[in-house]
Amino acid sequence: MAALWHALGMALAMGWEILWPLILGFALSAAVQAVVSHSEMSRLLPDDSPRSIATALALGAASSSCSYAAVALARSVFRKGANFTAAMAFELASTNLVLELSIIMIVLLGWQFAVAEFIGAPIMVAILVVLFRTFLGRRLLREAKEHADRGIAGRMEGHAEMDMSVPEGPLWQRVTSQEGLTAISHYFVMDWASVWLDIVGGLLIAGALAAWVPNGFWQAFFFVDHPWVAKIWGPLIGPAVAIISFVCSVGNIPLAAVLWNGGISFGGVIAFIFADLIVLPILDIYRRYYGSRMMGFLLVTFYVSMAAAALVVEAAFGFVGLVPQQRQARVVEASIGWNYTTWLNIAFLVVAALLVWRFLRTGGPEMLRMMNKPARSAAEEP
């Protein structure tokens, strides 16, 4: 029983440590989404040219970090005429280039990891584009399109289709207008609602691993005593660990911290974080969206792209001396006390309360009920 309470205490301490960065990240993300419309995405992603891929990366960075919403929105724009490769690039960017992910990584792991994620994600997408151009046949793509057009439900369909952006006027005016503030509050609450299970799940698993699994196991598993082997093994095994963790979105960062402290290589951490779009529940959604053959194709190509990009990051950061020498992710050793973290949490909880209050007063609960409905049903809702 003491071991269980120890694990829960670790999870609670981790959650307290990342509370204010989460609120800040989701608030900034909501502000970006409030001024960037989803309605033009299909038109802006007509092919897999460098321009379209760059646009997909920018749109992904300006979207919600919810992996399920990103997968649903990628299928939506694909059905509306967007290029499939560009849609997948958008999907990868939306879970690897968003603000809240970078903030959490800086707080828990260090700025080097956030920079590595920012540099590595475009490399991963570039590798994926090459793989798609080389191996994605017209027949498989046609089968995927036919399967996608059946409209089989996944998760967060309604959330992916909701577009509350304010497209007209100067940027500051759009953000501070009544419509803009309402849109920010709605995006803020719905993004929290879409990922809270992943965050809680990630914290609980991370707490259990930190409390129960001895460092000796991780050091042996990640070949800590063989540095050159570890640098290759980490990026190769990182996505596999992510697949069976079931945790995606920002919920995998506490797990990444545990793995880093346990001995996985720098590139292994990046590969693990990259791989939130091939966890088992999302693979099942790919199967429903695009069919079993495309699901298998996405698993293999995503895995190769993630591992290869992480290997490049490992080599590049090692060459310039940016790989941290100390394995001291603060989240694992966090404790709750009257320090700057507590005061920041209190301040940002006030901000969150104000956004929730506006959400409740502007029709938010009705929209919240639609966020996990199939897109068509949500659109027909009065």
C-alpha positions as CSV (number, residue, x, y, z in Angstrom):
1,M,0.0,0.0,0.0
2,A,2.9,2.4,0.8
3,A,4.3,1.8,-2.7
4,L,0.9,2.8,-4.2
5,W,0.7,6.0,-2.2
6,H,4.3,6.7,-3.2
7,A,3.5,6.4,-6.9
8,L,0.3,8.6,-6.5
9,G,2.4,11.1,-4.6
10,M,4.9,11.2,-7.4
11,A,2.1,11.7,-9.9
12,L,0.6,14.5,-7.9
13,A,3.9,16.3,-7.5
14,M,4.5,16.0,-11.2
15,G,1.1,17.4,-12.0
16,W,1.6,20.3,-9.6
17,E,5.0,21.1,-11.3
18,I,3.5,21.3,-14.8
19,L,0.2,23.0,-13.9
20,W,1.1,26.6,-14.7
21,P,3.0,25.7,-17.9
22,L,0.0,23.7,-19.1
23,I,-2.4,26.6,-18.4
24,L,-0.1,29.1,-20.1
25,G,0.5,26.8,-23.1
26,F,-3.2,26.1,-23.6
27,A,-4.1,29.8,-23.3
28,L,-1.5,30.8,-25.9
29,S,-2.6,28.0,-28.2
30,A,-6.2,29.1,-27.8
31,A,-5.3,32.6,-28.7
32,V,-3.5,31.4,-31.9
33,Q,-6.4,29.2,-32.9
34,A,-8.8,32.1,-32.4
35,V,-7.2,34.0,-35.3
36,V,-6.3,31.0,-37.6
37,S,-9.2,29.6,-39.5
38,H,-9.6,25.9,-40.4
39,S,-11.9,26.6,-43.3
40,E,-9.1,27.4,-45.8
41,M,-6.9,24.3,-45.0
42,S,-8.1,22.1,-47.9
43,R,-7.4,24.9,-50.4
44,L,-4.0,25.6,-48.8
45,L,-2.8,22.0,-49.0
46,P,-3.4,21.0,-52.6
47,D,-0.2,18.9,-53.1
48,D,3.0,17.7,-51.5
49,S,5.2,20.6,-52.8
50,P,7.6,22.3,-50.3
51,R,5.2,25.2,-50.1
52,S,2.3,23.1,-49.2
53,I,4.3,21.1,-46.6
54,A,5.6,24.3,-45.1
55,T,2.0,25.6,-44.9
56,A,0.9,22.3,-43.3
57,L,3.7,22.7,-40.6
58,A,2.6,26.3,-39.9
59,L,-1.1,25.3,-39.7
60,G,-0.2,22.4,-37.4
61,A,1.8,24.6,-35.1
62,A,-1.3,26.9,-34.8
63,S,-3.7,24.1,-33.9
64,S,-4.8,22.1,-30.9
65,S,-2.2,19.7,-29.4
66,C,-4.8,17.0,-29.0
67,S,-3.6,14.0,-31.0
68,Y,-7.1,12.7,-31.6
69,A,-8.4,16.1,-32.8
70,A,-5.3,16.4,-35.1
71,V,-6.0,12.9,-36.6
72,A,-9.7,13.7,-37.1
73,L,-9.0,17.1,-38.7
74,A,-6.4,15.6,-41.0
75,R,-9.0,13.1,-42.3
76,S,-11.5,15.9,-42.7
77,V,-9.3,18.1,-44.9
78,F,-8.2,15.0,-46.9
79,R,-11.9,14.2,-47.6
80,K,-12.4,17.9,-48.7
81,G,-9.6,17.7,-51.3
82,A,-6.3,18.3,-49.4
83,N,-3.3,16.2,-50.4
84,F,-2.9,13.2,-48.2
85,T,0.9,13.8,-47.6
86,A,0.2,17.4,-46.6
87,A,-2.6,16.3,-44.3
88,M,-0.2,13.9,-42.5
89,A,2.4,16.6,-42.3
90,F,-0.2,18.9,-40.6
91,E,-1.0,16.0,-38.2
92,L,2.6,15.6,-37.2
93,A,3.1,19.3,-36.7
94,S,0.0,19.7,-34.6
95,T,1.4,17.4,-31.9
96,N,5.1,18.4,-32.2
97,L,5.3,22.1,-32.9
98,V,2.6,23.5,-30.7
99,L,3.4,26.1,-27.9
100,E,2.2,24.1,-25.0
101,L,4.5,21.2,-25.8
102,S,7.5,23.4,-26.0
103,I,6.7,25.1,-22.7
104,I,6.3,21.8,-20.8
105,M,9.5,20.4,-22.3
106,I,11.5,23.5,-21.2
107,V,10.1,23.3,-17.7
108,L,10.5,19.6,-17.2
109,L,13.3,18.5,-19.4
110,G,15.3,21.6,-20.5
111,W,15.5,24.0,-23.4
112,Q,17.7,21.7,-25.4
113,F,14.8,19.2,-25.7
114,A,12.4,21.9,-26.9
115,V,14.9,23.1,-29.5
116,A,15.5,19.5,-30.6
117,E,11.8,19.0,-31.0
118,F,11.5,22.2,-33.0
119,I,14.3,21.2,-35.3
120,G,13.6,17.5,-35.5
121,A,9.9,17.7,-36.4
122,P,10.5,19.3,-39.8
123,I,13.2,16.8,-40.5
124,M,10.8,14.0,-39.6
125,V,8.2,15.4,-42.0
126,A,10.8,15.8,-44.8
127,I,11.7,12.1,-44.4
128,L,8.1,11.2,-44.4
129,V,7.4,13.1,-47.6
130,V,10.3,11.2,-49.3
131,L,8.9,7.9,-48.1
132,F,5.4,8.7,-49.3
133,R,6.6,9.8,-52.7
134,T,8.7,6.6,-53.0
135,F,6.3,4.0,-51.6
136,L,2.7,5.3,-51.5
137,G,1.0,3.8,-54.5
138,R,-2.1,5.2,-56.2
139,R,-4.1,2.1,-55.4
140,L,-3.5,2.3,-51.7
141,L,-4.2,6.0,-51.7
142,R,-7.5,5.4,-53.6
143,E,-8.5,2.7,-51.1
144,A,-7.7,5.1,-48.2
145,K,-9.8,7.9,-49.8
146,E,-12.8,5.5,-50.3
147,H,-12.5,4.4,-46.7
148,A,-12.2,7.9,-45.4
149,D,-15.3,9.0,-47.4
150,R,-17.4,6.5,-45.4
151,G,-17.1,8.9,-42.5
152,I,-16.6,6.2,-39.8
153,A,-16.3,7.9,-36.4
154,G,-13.1,8.1,-34.5
155,R,-12.6,10.4,-31.5
156,M,-12.9,14.2,-31.1
157,E,-14.6,14.5,-34.5
158,G,-16.8,17.4,-33.4
159,H,-13.8,19.2,-31.8
160,A,-11.8,18.9,-35.0
161,E,-14.6,20.5,-37.1
162,M,-15.3,23.4,-34.8
163,D,-13.9,26.7,-36.2
164,M,-14.5,29.7,-34.0
165,S,-11.7,31.9,-35.3
166,V,-12.1,35.6,-35.9
167,P,-10.7,36.1,-39.4
168,E,-11.1,39.8,-40.0
169,G,-9.4,42.9,-38.5
170,P,-5.9,43.6,-37.1
171,L,-4.4,40.8,-35.0
172,W,-4.6,42.5,-31.6
173,Q,-8.1,43.6,-32.3
174,R,-9.2,40.1,-33.1
175,V,-7.6,38.7,-30.0
176,T,-9.1,41.3,-27.6
177,S,-12.5,41.7,-29.2
178,Q,-15.5,40.1,-27.5
179,E,-15.7,37.4,-30.2
180,G,-12.0,36.8,-29.9
181,L,-12.1,36.4,-26.1
182,T,-15.0,34.1,-26.4
183,A,-13.2,32.0,-29.0
184,I,-10.1,31.8,-26.8
185,S,-12.2,30.7,-23.8
186,H,-13.9,28.0,-25.9
187,Y,-10.7,26.7,-27.4
188,F,-9.0,26.7,-24.0
189,V,-11.7,24.6,-22.3
190,M,-12.2,22.2,-25.2
191,D,-8.5,21.6,-25.6
192,W,-8.3,20.8,-21.9
193,A,-11.3,18.5,-22.2
194,S,-9.8,16.7,-25.1
195,V,-6.4,15.9,-23.5
196,W,-7.0,15.7,-19.8
197,L,-7.3,11.9,-19.8
198,D,-3.9,11.7,-21.6
199,I,-2.3,14.1,-19.1
200,V,-3.7,12.2,-16.1
201,G,-2.8,8.9,-17.6
202,G,0.7,10.1,-18.4
203,L,1.2,11.4,-14.9
204,L,0.0,8.1,-13.3
205,I,2.1,5.9,-15.5
206,A,5.1,8.2,-15.0
207,G,4.6,8.2,-11.2
208,A,4.4,4.4,-11.1
209,L,7.5,4.0,-13.3
210,A,9.5,6.5,-11.2
211,A,8.4,5.0,-7.9
212,W,8.5,1.2,-8.8
213,V,11.0,0.6,-11.5
214,P,14.6,0.6,-10.3
215,N,17.1,2.6,-12.3
216,G,19.1,-0.5,-12.9
217,F,16.4,-1.9,-15.1
218,W,16.3,1.3,-17.3
219,Q,20.1,1.5,-17.5
220,A,20.4,-2.1,-18.7
221,F,17.4,-1.7,-21.1
222,F,18.9,1.5,-22.7
223,F,22.5,0.2,-22.7
224,V,23.8,3.0,-20.5
225,D,27.2,1.3,-20.1
226,H,27.6,1.2,-23.9
227,P,27.3,4.9,-25.0
228,W,27.6,4.4,-28.8
229,V,25.1,1.6,-28.8
230,A,22.7,3.7,-26.6
231,K,22.8,6.5,-29.0
232,I,21.5,4.3,-31.8
233,W,19.3,2.1,-29.7
234,G,17.4,5.0,-28.0
235,P,16.0,6.5,-31.3
236,L,15.1,3.0,-32.5
237,I,13.4,1.8,-29.4
238,G,11.8,5.1,-28.3
239,P,8.8,4.9,-30.7
240,A,8.2,1.3,-29.6
241,V,8.0,2.3,-26.0
242,A,5.6,5.1,-26.9
243,I,3.3,2.7,-28.9
244,I,2.6,0.5,-25.8
245,S,2.3,3.5,-23.4
246,F,-1.2,4.4,-24.7
247,V,-0.4,8.1,-23.8
248,C,-0.3,10.9,-26.4
249,S,-0.5,14.7,-26.6
250,V,1.4,16.5,-23.9
251,G,0.7,13.6,-21.5
252,N,3.8,11.8,-22.7
253,I,6.3,14.5,-21.5
254,P,6.3,13.2,-17.8
255,L,7.0,9.7,-19.2
256,A,9.8,11.1,-21.3
257,A,11.3,12.7,-18.2
258,V,11.2,9.3,-16.4
259,L,12.9,7.6,-19.4
260,W,15.5,10.4,-19.6
261,N,16.4,10.0,-15.9
262,G,16.4,6.3,-16.4
263,G,19.1,6.4,-19.1
264,I,17.5,6.6,-22.5
265,S,19.6,8.6,-25.0
266,F,18.8,12.2,-26.0
267,G,17.6,11.1,-29.4
268,G,15.6,8.4,-27.7
269,V,13.6,11.0,-25.7
270,I,12.9,12.9,-29.0
271,A,11.8,9.7,-30.8
272,F,9.5,8.8,-27.9
273,I,7.8,12.2,-27.9
274,F,7.5,12.1,-31.7
275,A,5.7,8.8,-31.6
276,D,2.4,9.9,-29.9
277,L,0.7,9.6,-33.3
278,I,1.3,5.8,-33.5
279,V,0.1,4.8,-30.0
280,L,-2.2,1.8,-30.1
281,P,-5.5,3.7,-29.8
282,I,-4.6,6.0,-32.6
283,L,-3.5,3.1,-34.8
284,D,-7.0,1.7,-34.4
285,I,-8.4,5.0,-35.5
286,Y,-6.2,4.9,-38.6
287,R,-7.7,1.5,-39.3
288,R,-11.2,2.9,-39.1
289,Y,-10.4,6.0,-41.1
290,Y,-8.3,4.6,-43.9
291,G,-8.4,0.8,-43.7
292,S,-6.0,-1.8,-42.4
293,R,-3.5,-1.6,-45.2
294,M,-3.1,2.2,-44.9
295,M,-2.9,1.8,-41.1
296,G,0.1,-0.6,-41.6
297,F,1.7,1.8,-44.1
298,L,1.4,4.8,-41.7
299,L,2.8,2.7,-38.8
300,V,5.9,1.7,-40.8
301,T,6.5,5.1,-42.5
302,F,5.8,7.1,-39.3
303,Y,8.1,4.9,-37.3
304,V,10.9,5.1,-39.7
305,S,10.6,8.9,-40.0
306,M,10.5,9.3,-36.3
307,A,13.5,7.1,-35.6
308,A,15.5,8.5,-38.5
309,A,14.8,12.1,-37.5
310,A,15.7,11.4,-33.9
311,L,19.0,9.8,-35.0
312,V,19.8,13.0,-36.9
313,V,19.0,15.1,-33.9
314,E,21.1,12.8,-31.7
315,A,24.1,13.2,-34.0
316,A,23.7,16.9,-34.6
317,F,23.2,17.9,-31.0
318,G,26.1,15.6,-29.9
319,F,28.4,17.2,-32.5
320,V,27.7,20.8,-31.3
321,G,27.7,19.8,-27.6
322,L,24.1,20.5,-26.8
323,V,23.2,17.2,-25.3
324,P,22.7,17.7,-21.5
325,Q,25.3,15.9,-19.4
326,Q,23.2,15.6,-16.3
327,R,20.0,13.5,-16.1
328,Q,18.0,15.5,-13.7
329,A,14.5,16.1,-15.1
330,R,12.9,18.1,-12.3
331,V,9.5,16.5,-12.7
332,V,10.6,13.2,-11.2
333,E,12.0,14.8,-8.0
334,A,9.3,17.5,-7.7
335,S,7.6,18.2,-4.4
336,I,4.8,20.6,-3.4
337,G,5.8,23.6,-1.3
338,W,5.5,27.4,-1.0
339,N,7.9,28.3,-3.9
340,Y,7.7,30.1,-7.2
341,T,5.9,27.1,-8.8
342,T,3.0,27.4,-6.2
343,W,2.7,31.2,-6.8
344,L,2.7,30.7,-10.5
345,N,0.1,28.0,-10.3
346,I,-2.2,30.2,-8.2
347,A,-1.8,33.1,-10.7
348,F,-2.5,30.9,-13.7
349,L,-5.4,29.1,-12.0
350,V,-7.0,32.6,-11.7
351,V,-6.5,33.1,-15.4
352,A,-8.0,29.6,-16.1
353,A,-11.0,30.4,-13.9
354,L,-11.7,33.6,-15.8
355,L,-11.6,31.7,-19.1
356,V,-13.9,29.0,-17.8
357,W,-16.3,31.6,-16.5
358,R,-16.5,33.2,-19.9
359,F,-16.8,29.8,-21.5
360,L,-19.8,28.9,-19.3
361,R,-21.5,32.3,-20.0
362,T,-21.2,32.1,-23.8
363,G,-22.7,28.8,-24.8
364,G,-19.7,26.7,-24.1
365,P,-21.3,23.7,-22.5
366,E,-23.5,23.1,-25.6
367,M,-20.4,23.1,-27.8
368,L,-18.6,20.8,-25.3
369,R,-21.3,18.2,-25.6
370,M,-20.7,18.2,-29.4
371,M,-16.9,17.8,-29.4
372,N,-16.8,14.0,-29.4
373,K,-19.8,13.5,-31.8
374,P,-19.2,12.6,-35.4
375,A,-18.5,15.7,-37.4
376,R,-21.8,15.6,-39.3
377,S,-23.9,15.2,-36.2
378,A,-22.1,18.1,-34.6
379,A,-22.7,20.3,-37.6
380,E,-26.4,19.6,-37.6
381,E,-26.8,20.4,-33.9
382,P,-28.8,23.6,-33.4
